[in-house]
Amino acid sequence: MKPAEIRDLTLEEAKGKATELTKELFNLRMRHATNQLENPLKLRLLKREIARIKTVVAEKERVK
């Protein structure tokens, strides 16, 4: 998801998306620990996506 797409989301939608991605990250970490993860780079990409969303959420909260 690109930053422009994230900025188009409402504050609640962005927070919900961050929560959803955090749960997915947990699941990927568990699969990685049990050597069932096919693509370990997905962990890095997911962390960056969460950081992008949290950055946009912080920007929106400052504007309020």
GULOPA-785785 format. One record per residue (C-alpha): residue in one letter; x negated, y negated, z negated. Coordinates in nm, 3 decimals. Example, Ala and Ser with C-alpha at 12.3 -4.5 7.8 and 13.67 -1.06 7.14 Angstrom:
BEGIN
<rec><residuo>A</residuo><px>-1.230</px><py>0.450</py><pz>-0.780</pz></rec>
<rec><residuo>S</residuo><px>-1.367</px><py>0.106</py><pz>-0.714</pz></rec>
END
This chain:
BEGIN
<rec><residuo>M</residuo><px>0.000</px><py>0.000</py><pz>0.000</pz></rec>
<rec><residuo>K</residuo><px>-0.143</px><py>-0.335</py><pz>0.100</pz></rec>
<rec><residuo>P</residuo><px>-0.149</px><py>-0.634</py><pz>-0.136</pz></rec>
<rec><residuo>A</residuo><px>0.101</px><py>-0.820</py><pz>0.083</pz></rec>
<rec><residuo>E</residuo><px>0.345</px><py>-0.530</py><pz>0.050</pz></rec>
<rec><residuo>I</residuo><px>0.294</px><py>-0.524</py><pz>-0.327</pz></rec>
<rec><residuo>R</residuo><px>0.361</px><py>-0.899</py><pz>-0.351</pz></rec>
<rec><residuo>D</residuo><px>0.693</px><py>-0.846</py><pz>-0.173</pz></rec>
<rec><residuo>L</residuo><px>0.811</px><py>-0.620</py><pz>-0.456</pz></rec>
<rec><residuo>T</residuo><px>0.992</px><py>-0.765</py><pz>-0.755</pz></rec>
<rec><residuo>L</residuo><px>0.818</px><py>-0.764</py><pz>-1.090</pz></rec>
<rec><residuo>E</residuo><px>1.023</px><py>-0.468</py><pz>-1.215</pz></rec>
<rec><residuo>E</residuo><px>0.965</px><py>-0.268</py><pz>-0.897</pz></rec>
<rec><residuo>A</residuo><px>0.590</px><py>-0.329</py><pz>-0.919</pz></rec>
<rec><residuo>K</residuo><px>0.579</px><py>-0.219</py><pz>-1.282</pz></rec>
<rec><residuo>G</residuo><px>0.780</px><py>0.092</py><pz>-1.196</pz></rec>
<rec><residuo>K</residuo><px>0.545</px><py>0.172</py><pz>-0.910</pz></rec>
<rec><residuo>A</residuo><px>0.244</px><py>0.134</py><pz>-1.145</pz></rec>
<rec><residuo>T</residuo><px>0.404</px><py>0.374</py><pz>-1.394</pz></rec>
<rec><residuo>E</residuo><px>0.478</px><py>0.623</py><pz>-1.118</pz></rec>
<rec><residuo>L</residuo><px>0.120</px><py>0.609</py><pz>-0.988</pz></rec>
<rec><residuo>T</residuo><px>-0.020</px><py>0.646</py><pz>-1.342</pz></rec>
<rec><residuo>K</residuo><px>0.177</px><py>0.969</py><pz>-1.384</pz></rec>
<rec><residuo>E</residuo><px>0.051</px><py>1.090</py><pz>-1.048</pz></rec>
<rec><residuo>L</residuo><px>-0.306</px><py>1.008</py><pz>-1.153</pz></rec>
<rec><residuo>F</residuo><px>-0.260</px><py>1.218</py><pz>-1.467</pz></rec>
<rec><residuo>N</residuo><px>-0.140</px><py>1.510</py><pz>-1.258</pz></rec>
<rec><residuo>L</residuo><px>-0.435</px><py>1.477</py><pz>-1.021</pz></rec>
<rec><residuo>R</residuo><px>-0.678</px><py>1.468</py><pz>-1.314</pz></rec>
<rec><residuo>M</residuo><px>-0.528</px><py>1.789</py><pz>-1.449</pz></rec>
<rec><residuo>R</residuo><px>-0.558</px><py>1.957</py><pz>-1.109</pz></rec>
<rec><residuo>H</residuo><px>-0.916</px><py>1.832</py><pz>-1.080</pz></rec>
<rec><residuo>A</residuo><px>-1.004</px><py>1.976</py><pz>-1.421</pz></rec>
<rec><residuo>T</residuo><px>-0.877</px><py>2.317</py><pz>-1.316</pz></rec>
<rec><residuo>N</residuo><px>-1.055</px><py>2.298</py><pz>-0.978</pz></rec>
<rec><residuo>Q</residuo><px>-0.730</px><py>2.296</py><pz>-0.782</pz></rec>
<rec><residuo>L</residuo><px>-0.774</px><py>1.952</py><pz>-0.627</pz></rec>
<rec><residuo>E</residuo><px>-0.856</px><py>1.969</py><pz>-0.257</pz></rec>
<rec><residuo>N</residuo><px>-0.959</px><py>1.605</py><pz>-0.209</pz></rec>
<rec><residuo>P</residuo><px>-1.131</px><py>1.445</py><pz>-0.513</pz></rec>
<rec><residuo>L</residuo><px>-1.148</px><py>1.109</py><pz>-0.332</pz></rec>
<rec><residuo>K</residuo><px>-0.776</px><py>1.080</py><pz>-0.389</pz></rec>
<rec><residuo>L</residuo><px>-0.850</px><py>1.002</py><pz>-0.755</pz></rec>
<rec><residuo>R</residuo><px>-1.054</px><py>0.697</py><pz>-0.658</pz></rec>
<rec><residuo>L</residuo><px>-0.794</px><py>0.574</py><pz>-0.410</pz></rec>
<rec><residuo>L</residuo><px>-0.515</px><py>0.611</py><pz>-0.664</pz></rec>
<rec><residuo>K</residuo><px>-0.710</px><py>0.420</py><pz>-0.930</pz></rec>
<rec><residuo>R</residuo><px>-0.765</px><py>0.135</py><pz>-0.686</pz></rec>
<rec><residuo>E</residuo><px>-0.399</px><py>0.130</py><pz>-0.592</pz></rec>
<rec><residuo>I</residuo><px>-0.301</px><py>0.105</py><pz>-0.960</pz></rec>
<rec><residuo>A</residuo><px>-0.550</px><py>-0.179</py><pz>-1.008</pz></rec>
<rec><residuo>R</residuo><px>-0.405</px><py>-0.368</py><pz>-0.709</pz></rec>
<rec><residuo>I</residuo><px>-0.055</px><py>-0.338</py><pz>-0.848</pz></rec>
<rec><residuo>K</residuo><px>-0.159</px><py>-0.444</py><pz>-1.197</pz></rec>
<rec><residuo>T</residuo><px>-0.339</px><py>-0.747</py><pz>-1.052</pz></rec>
<rec><residuo>V</residuo><px>-0.028</px><py>-0.859</py><pz>-0.865</pz></rec>
<rec><residuo>V</residuo><px>0.188</px><py>-0.800</py><pz>-1.173</pz></rec>
<rec><residuo>A</residuo><px>-0.047</px><py>-1.017</py><pz>-1.380</pz></rec>
<rec><residuo>E</residuo><px>-0.030</px><py>-1.291</py><pz>-1.114</pz></rec>
<rec><residuo>K</residuo><px>0.350</px><py>-1.282</py><pz>-1.115</pz></rec>
<rec><residuo>E</residuo><px>0.366</px><py>-1.294</py><pz>-1.494</pz></rec>
<rec><residuo>R</residuo><px>0.139</px><py>-1.599</py><pz>-1.502</pz></rec>
<rec><residuo>V</residuo><px>0.367</px><py>-1.782</py><pz>-1.262</pz></rec>
<rec><residuo>K</residuo><px>0.672</px><py>-1.722</py><pz>-1.479</pz></rec>
END
